[in-house]
Each structure stands twice: as structure tokens, then as C-alpha cells.
Amino acid sequence: MIEITIVLLCGVGFYASAFMYRKTLRAGRGQLAEPSVVESDRARVLGGVPNALFGMAYYGGVAACVPFLHVHAVGVAAWAASLAAAAASIYLAHSLLFVTRMPCAYCWTSHGVNALLPVLLIAAQRLG
């Protein structure tokens, strides 16, 4: 049941990231009618790459790891990646609240998923 929940959460996170990545592309073409968080510097935290693109790779990668979480190295790697994503979410959530000050339901959805995944991944390892 935990593994199914992990995959479902990864699906939610992937969808939110894909939505924001499409919005990033539209912003790059000047097609947004309103200001958006994707236009801020914090939408590209690492090397100028959109955070949403990292999110798509991360959620896809974690979901792909689920059948192999019983392999110690895979479980540890997935958990470590989830901790890094959760740390990035703390930084970005702070930014949304106090710096950017813009609403973003998709961002908060990803932050919520990122808060849950480390707990579920460690539980999956202990039960597996």
C-alpha cells in the first residue's frame, strides 16, 4: 500500500511539475496574461534550469525506483533524493511566502508531495 501511495504522489508531483514547465515555456514566449512565479529568479534555482524540469525528472525517477526499494542502495538513493527535494521545497515555500509573494497552487502541491515522500520512502524500506 505504501508503494502505491508513493507512485500516486509521484504522479501528482509530476503533473504539477509538467503544468509549471509548460507555463515556463509559455512565459518564455511572452504568452502569459498575468505575472507568474515561473518568471522569478527562484523558478530556476540550479544552473538556470527550470525547477519544474527537475521536478519532472525527480518524480519520474522516484516512481521508477519503487519496485526496487528493497534493494538497499536504491532505497537509500531514493530517500536521499527525497530529502534534497524536501529541502528545496522549504527554501521555495519560504520564497513564495516572503519574497515572491505570489499564489501558486501547483507549487504548494509539489511542496506537500515533497514533505510526504521522505516519510513514505523510509517506511517502505523498513517494511520491505
GROMACS elastic network, one bead per residue, 0.5 to 0.9 nm:
[ bonds ]
;  ai    aj funct       b0    kb
    1     4     6  0.51974   500
    1     5     6  0.63150   500
    1     6     6  0.87330   500
    2     5     6  0.50480   500
    2     6     6  0.61905   500
    2     7     6  0.87238   500
    2   120     6  0.65872   500
    2   121     6  0.81907   500
    2   123     6  0.77033   500
    2   124     6  0.61528   500
    3     6     6  0.50285   500
    3     7     6  0.62920   500
    3     8     6  0.86250   500
    3    63     6  0.89207   500
    3    66     6  0.63007   500
    3    67     6  0.80207   500
    3    69     6  0.89416   500
    3   120     6  0.81263   500
    3   121     6  0.82219   500
    3   124     6  0.67381   500
    4     7     6  0.51576   500
    4     8     6  0.61312   500
    4     9     6  0.85698   500
    4    66     6  0.86641   500
    5     8     6  0.50548   500
    5     9     6  0.60649   500
    5    10     6  0.84746   500
    5   120     6  0.81417   500
    6     9     6  0.51640   500
    6    10     6  0.61045   500
    6    11     6  0.85897   500
    6    62     6  0.82933   500
    6    63     6  0.70931   500
    6    66     6  0.76451   500
    6   116     6  0.87788   500
    6   117     6  0.67023   500
    6   120     6  0.67728   500
    6   121     6  0.74769   500
    7    11     6  0.61783   500
    7    12     6  0.87386   500
    7    59     6  0.86542   500
    7    62     6  0.79613   500
    7    63     6  0.51931   500
    7    64     6  0.85154   500
    7    66     6  0.73258   500
    8    12     6  0.63537   500
    8    13     6  0.86633   500
    8    63     6  0.85361   500
    9    12     6  0.50031   500
    9    13     6  0.61077   500
    9    14     6  0.84123   500
    9    59     6  0.84533   500
    9    63     6  0.88565   500
    9   113     6  0.61197   500
    9   114     6  0.89012   500
    9   116     6  0.84817   500
    9   117     6  0.77316   500
   10    14     6  0.58662   500
   10    15     6  0.84415   500
   10    58     6  0.85676   500
   10    60     6  0.68932   500
   10    61     6  0.89768   500
   10    62     6  0.71345   500
   10    63     6  0.60324   500
   10   113     6  0.75682   500
   10   117     6  0.84389   500
   11    14     6  0.50215   500
   11    15     6  0.61066   500
   11    16     6  0.86174   500
   11    59     6  0.71778   500
   11    60     6  0.79480   500
   11    63     6  0.80054   500
   12    15     6  0.51763   500
   12    16     6  0.62685   500
   12    17     6  0.86230   500
   12    59     6  0.87900   500
   12   109     6  0.79541   500
   12   110     6  0.78246   500
   12   113     6  0.77724   500
   13    16     6  0.51301   500
   13    17     6  0.60879   500
   13    18     6  0.84929   500
   13    55     6  0.73495   500
   13    56     6  0.76538   500
   13    59     6  0.63150   500
   13   106     6  0.86457   500
   13   109     6  0.71338   500
   13   110     6  0.52602   500
   13   111     6  0.86983   500
   13   112     6  0.89844   500
   13   113     6  0.63697   500
   13   114     6  0.81698   500
   14    17     6  0.50597   500
   14    18     6  0.59673   500
   14    19     6  0.84840   500
   14    52     6  0.87387   500
   14    55     6  0.66785   500
   14    56     6  0.50913   500
   14    57     6  0.81930   500
   14    58     6  0.82611   500
   14    59     6  0.55678   500
   14    60     6  0.69205   500
   14   110     6  0.84586   500
   15    18     6  0.50714   500
   15    19     6  0.60907   500
   15    20     6  0.85997   500
   15    56     6  0.80126   500
   15   106     6  0.88779   500
   16    19     6  0.51528   500
   16    20     6  0.62568   500
   16    21     6  0.85830   500
   16    52     6  0.81375   500
   16    55     6  0.86462   500
   16    56     6  0.86247   500
   16   105     6  0.89217   500
   16   106     6  0.52676   500
   16   107     6  0.73384   500
   16   109     6  0.70977   500
   16   110     6  0.65507   500
   17    20     6  0.50892   500
   17    21     6  0.59798   500
   17    22     6  0.85731   500
   17    51     6  0.80816   500
   17    53     6  0.68891   500
   17    54     6  0.83149   500
   17    55     6  0.55950   500
   17    56     6  0.56198   500
   17    59     6  0.88313   500
   17   106     6  0.76263   500
   17   107     6  0.81859   500
   17   110     6  0.75086   500
   18    22     6  0.61628   500
   18    23     6  0.85079   500
   18    52     6  0.66410   500
   18    53     6  0.75129   500
   18    55     6  0.82057   500
   18    56     6  0.64138   500
   19    22     6  0.52713   500
   19    23     6  0.62800   500
   19    24     6  0.87127   500
   19    52     6  0.82695   500
   19   106     6  0.78745   500
   20    24     6  0.60972   500
   20    25     6  0.86718   500
   20    38     6  0.72691   500
   20    51     6  0.88095   500
   20    52     6  0.58977   500
   20    53     6  0.86878   500
   20   106     6  0.73120   500
   20   107     6  0.82231   500
   21    25     6  0.63281   500
   21    26     6  0.86516   500
   21    38     6  0.83021   500
   21    50     6  0.72178   500
   21    51     6  0.81483   500
   21    52     6  0.51427   500
   21    53     6  0.62701   500
   21    56     6  0.86562   500
   22    25     6  0.50902   500
   22    26     6  0.62555   500
   22    27     6  0.86036   500
   22    52     6  0.89112   500
   23    27     6  0.60646   500
   23    28     6  0.85663   500
   23    31     6  0.88576   500
   23    32     6  0.78726   500
   23    36     6  0.86086   500
   23    38     6  0.71118   500
   24    27     6  0.50182   500
   24    28     6  0.62237   500
   24    29     6  0.88006   500
   24    36     6  0.89248   500
   24    38     6  0.55055   500
   24    39     6  0.73324   500
   24    43     6  0.87582   500
   24    50     6  0.75665   500
   24    52     6  0.83178   500
   25    28     6  0.50524   500
   25    29     6  0.65281   500
   25    30     6  0.88195   500
   25    31     6  0.87181   500
   26    29     6  0.51351   500
   26    30     6  0.62974   500
   26    31     6  0.50958   500
   26    32     6  0.63259   500
   27    31     6  0.55740   500
   27    32     6  0.54892   500
   27    36     6  0.82475   500
   27    38     6  0.73923   500
   27    39     6  0.69087   500
   28    31     6  0.75488   500
   28    32     6  0.88385   500
   28    39     6  0.84191   500
   29    32     6  0.82868   500
   30    33     6  0.84343   500
   32    35     6  0.71986   500
   32    36     6  0.79322   500
   35    38     6  0.85198   500
   35    39     6  0.73783   500
   35   102     6  0.87431   500
   36    39     6  0.57084   500
   36    40     6  0.75341   500
   36   102     6  0.74051   500
   36   103     6  0.85627   500
   36   104     6  0.83108   500
   37    40     6  0.53725   500
   37    41     6  0.86294   500
   37    42     6  0.79408   500
   37    43     6  0.65917   500
   37    96     6  0.81953   500
   37   100     6  0.71629   500
   37   101     6  0.88770   500
   37   102     6  0.65814   500
   37   103     6  0.80935   500
   37   104     6  0.73384   500
   38    41     6  0.81008   500
   38    42     6  0.79945   500
   38    43     6  0.51532   500
   38    44     6  0.81870   500
   38    50     6  0.80725   500
   38    51     6  0.88356   500
   38    52     6  0.89223   500
   39    42     6  0.83477   500
   39    43     6  0.67327   500
   39    44     6  0.89691   500
   40    43     6  0.55361   500
   40    44     6  0.78312   500
   40   100     6  0.74682   500
   41    44     6  0.58218   500
   41    45     6  0.71691   500
   41    48     6  0.86166   500
   42    45     6  0.53757   500
   42    50     6  0.89629   500
   42    51     6  0.82736   500
   42    92     6  0.72472   500
   42    95     6  0.76237   500
   42   100     6  0.83782   500
   43    48     6  0.85788   500
   43    49     6  0.83744   500
   43    50     6  0.58249   500
   43    51     6  0.55957   500
   43    52     6  0.78315   500
   43    92     6  0.85667   500
   44    47     6  0.70967   500
   44    49     6  0.52615   500
   44    51     6  0.53376   500
   44    52     6  0.84984   500
   45    48     6  0.65217   500
   45    49     6  0.72219   500
   45    50     6  0.74072   500
   45    51     6  0.65634   500
   45    88     6  0.89372   500
   46    49     6  0.59913   500
   46    50     6  0.79043   500
   46    51     6  0.76166   500
   47    50     6  0.86823   500
   48    51     6  0.87303   500
   49    52     6  0.84514   500
   49    53     6  0.70954   500
   49    54     6  0.76228   500
   50    53     6  0.54055   500
   50    54     6  0.68765   500
   50    55     6  0.88427   500
   51    54     6  0.51517   500
   51    55     6  0.61800   500
   51    56     6  0.87818   500
   52    56     6  0.62304   500
   52    57     6  0.87249   500
   53    56     6  0.51605   500
   53    57     6  0.64316   500
   53    58     6  0.85726   500
   54    57     6  0.52080   500
   54    58     6  0.59836   500
   54    59     6  0.86034   500
   55    59     6  0.59929   500
   55    60     6  0.82985   500
   55    85     6  0.84372   500
   55   110     6  0.84185   500
   56    59     6  0.54705   500
   56    60     6  0.60637   500
   56    61     6  0.84046   500
   57    60     6  0.52385   500
   57    61     6  0.59180   500
   57    62     6  0.85937   500
   58    61     6  0.50533   500
   58    62     6  0.61228   500
   58    63     6  0.85430   500
   58    81     6  0.78370   500
   58    82     6  0.84673   500
   58    85     6  0.82428   500
   59    62     6  0.52073   500
   59    63     6  0.61102   500
   59    64     6  0.85161   500
   60    63     6  0.52144   500
   60    64     6  0.61487   500
   60    65     6  0.87212   500
   61    64     6  0.50507   500
   61    65     6  0.62887   500
   61    66     6  0.89810   500
   61    78     6  0.82194   500
   62    65     6  0.50451   500
   62    66     6  0.65535   500
   62    78     6  0.60050   500
   62    79     6  0.88275   500
   62    81     6  0.82936   500
   62    82     6  0.82307   500
   63    66     6  0.54171   500
   63    67     6  0.83301   500
   64    67     6  0.70741   500
   64    68     6  0.81658   500
   65    68     6  0.53253   500
   65    69     6  0.61356   500
   65    74     6  0.67330   500
   65    75     6  0.76770   500
   65    78     6  0.69949   500
   66    69     6  0.52963   500
   66    70     6  0.85171   500
   66    74     6  0.88047   500
   66    75     6  0.82953   500
   66    78     6  0.86764   500
   66   121     6  0.87352   500
   66   124     6  0.89167   500
   67    70     6  0.76690   500
   68    71     6  0.55544   500
   68    72     6  0.86083   500
   68    74     6  0.63876   500
   68    75     6  0.72746   500
   69    72     6  0.68751   500
   69    73     6  0.82330   500
   69    74     6  0.56402   500
   69    76     6  0.81826   500
   69    78     6  0.79186   500
   69   121     6  0.80920   500
   69   124     6  0.72720   500
   69   125     6  0.62718   500
   69   128     6  0.76396   500
   70    73     6  0.86710   500
   70    74     6  0.75473   500
   70    75     6  0.64661   500
   70   124     6  0.81466   500
   70   125     6  0.61822   500
   70   126     6  0.89046   500
   70   128     6  0.56773   500
   71    74     6  0.54407   500
   71    75     6  0.61390   500
   71    76     6  0.86358   500
   71   125     6  0.87231   500
   72    75     6  0.51537   500
   72    76     6  0.60800   500
   72    77     6  0.85032   500
   72   125     6  0.79724   500
   73    76     6  0.51845   500
   73    77     6  0.60303   500
   73    78     6  0.85584   500
   74    77     6  0.51000   500
   74    78     6  0.60743   500
   74    79     6  0.84720   500
   75    78     6  0.52256   500
   75    79     6  0.60873   500
   75    80     6  0.85357   500
   75   121     6  0.73760   500
   75   122     6  0.79167   500
   75   124     6  0.85251   500
   75   125     6  0.63751   500
   76    79     6  0.50693   500
   76    80     6  0.59968   500
   76    81     6  0.85072   500
   76   121     6  0.88705   500
   76   122     6  0.84622   500
   76   125     6  0.85010   500
   77    80     6  0.50820   500
   77    81     6  0.61074   500
   77    82     6  0.85308   500
   78    81     6  0.51306   500
   78    82     6  0.61528   500
   78    83     6  0.87167   500
   78   118     6  0.84844   500
   78   121     6  0.73727   500
   79    83     6  0.62681   500
   79    84     6  0.87317   500
   79   117     6  0.80575   500
   79   118     6  0.57306   500
   79   119     6  0.86251   500
   79   121     6  0.58822   500
   79   122     6  0.66439   500
   80    83     6  0.50860   500
   80    84     6  0.63596   500
   80    85     6  0.86923   500
   80   118     6  0.80853   500
   81    84     6  0.50859   500
   81    85     6  0.62084   500
   81    86     6  0.85899   500
   81   118     6  0.85754   500
   82    86     6  0.60381   500
   82    87     6  0.85376   500
   82   114     6  0.67579   500
   82   115     6  0.84578   500
   82   117     6  0.62398   500
   82   118     6  0.52522   500
   82   121     6  0.81550   500
   83    87     6  0.61320   500
   83    88     6  0.85740   500
   83   114     6  0.81663   500
   83   115     6  0.86045   500
   83   117     6  0.84516   500
   83   118     6  0.60511   500
   84    87     6  0.50909   500
   84    88     6  0.61998   500
   84    89     6  0.85760   500
   85    88     6  0.50288   500
   85    89     6  0.61143   500
   85    90     6  0.87102   500
   85   111     6  0.86101   500
   85   114     6  0.60908   500
   85   115     6  0.84754   500
   86    90     6  0.63192   500
   86    91     6  0.88075   500
   86   111     6  0.72305   500
   86   112     6  0.89467   500
   86   113     6  0.86959   500
   86   115     6  0.56185   500
   86   116     6  0.86367   500
   86   117     6  0.83332   500
   86   118     6  0.77354   500
   87    90     6  0.51327   500
   87    91     6  0.65027   500
   87    92     6  0.87181   500
   87   114     6  0.86697   500
   87   115     6  0.89221   500
   88    91     6  0.51531   500
   88    92     6  0.61205   500
   88    93     6  0.84510   500
   88   111     6  0.87703   500
   88   114     6  0.89310   500
   89    93     6  0.57209   500
   89    94     6  0.82768   500
   89   107     6  0.88153   500
   89   108     6  0.88365   500
   89   110     6  0.78777   500
   89   111     6  0.52469   500
   89   112     6  0.85502   500
   89   114     6  0.68536   500
   89   115     6  0.79642   500
   90    93     6  0.51592   500
   90    94     6  0.61256   500
   90    95     6  0.85321   500
   90   111     6  0.76342   500
   90   115     6  0.89000   500
   91    94     6  0.52676   500
   91    95     6  0.62610   500
   91    96     6  0.88070   500
   92    96     6  0.61353   500
   92    97     6  0.86372   500
   92   107     6  0.85483   500
   92   111     6  0.83390   500
   93    96     6  0.50178   500
   93    97     6  0.62552   500
   93    98     6  0.85646   500
   93   107     6  0.80476   500
   93   108     6  0.74412   500
   93   111     6  0.71892   500
   94    97     6  0.52126   500
   94    98     6  0.59269   500
   94    99     6  0.74449   500
   94   100     6  0.89828   500
   95    98     6  0.53560   500
   95   100     6  0.57376   500
   95   101     6  0.73846   500
   96    99     6  0.60148   500
   96   100     6  0.50033   500
   96   101     6  0.51169   500
   96   102     6  0.60454   500
   96   103     6  0.73986   500
   96   104     6  0.80421   500
   96   107     6  0.86944   500
   97   100     6  0.67892   500
   97   101     6  0.51406   500
   97   102     6  0.74340   500
   97   103     6  0.85468   500
   98   101     6  0.57087   500
   99   102     6  0.85831   500
  100   103     6  0.88915   500
  103   107     6  0.85537   500
  103   108     6  0.88694   500
  104   107     6  0.52232   500
  104   108     6  0.64286   500
  104   109     6  0.86752   500
  105   108     6  0.51619   500
  105   109     6  0.61020   500
  105   110     6  0.87106   500
  106   110     6  0.63249   500
  106   111     6  0.86677   500
  107   110     6  0.52041   500
  107   111     6  0.62409   500
  107   112     6  0.86838   500
  108   112     6  0.60841   500
  108   113     6  0.85680   500
  109   112     6  0.51600   500
  109   113     6  0.63015   500
  109   114     6  0.86177   500
  110   113     6  0.50526   500
  110   114     6  0.60356   500
  110   115     6  0.85768   500
  111   115     6  0.61907   500
  111   116     6  0.87927   500
  112   115     6  0.51120   500
  112   116     6  0.64608   500
  112   117     6  0.88410   500
  113   116     6  0.52213   500
  113   117     6  0.61445   500
  114   117     6  0.54350   500
  114   118     6  0.72882   500
  115   118     6  0.67231   500
  115   119     6  0.76953   500
  116   119     6  0.55816   500
  116   120     6  0.63275   500
  116   121     6  0.86874   500
  117   120     6  0.50848   500
  117   121     6  0.58693   500
  117   122     6  0.85070   500
  118   121     6  0.51317   500
  118   122     6  0.61790   500
  118   123     6  0.85162   500
  119   122     6  0.54332   500
  119   123     6  0.62038   500
  119   124     6  0.86619   500
  120   124     6  0.60271   500
  120   125     6  0.86332   500
  121   124     6  0.50473   500
  121   125     6  0.63109   500
  121   126     6  0.87521   500
  122   125     6  0.51231   500
  122   126     6  0.62898   500
  122   127     6  0.86557   500
  123   126     6  0.51558   500
  123   127     6  0.60933   500
  123   128     6  0.82953   500
  124   127     6  0.52382   500
  124   128     6  0.57115   500
  125   128     6  0.51024   500
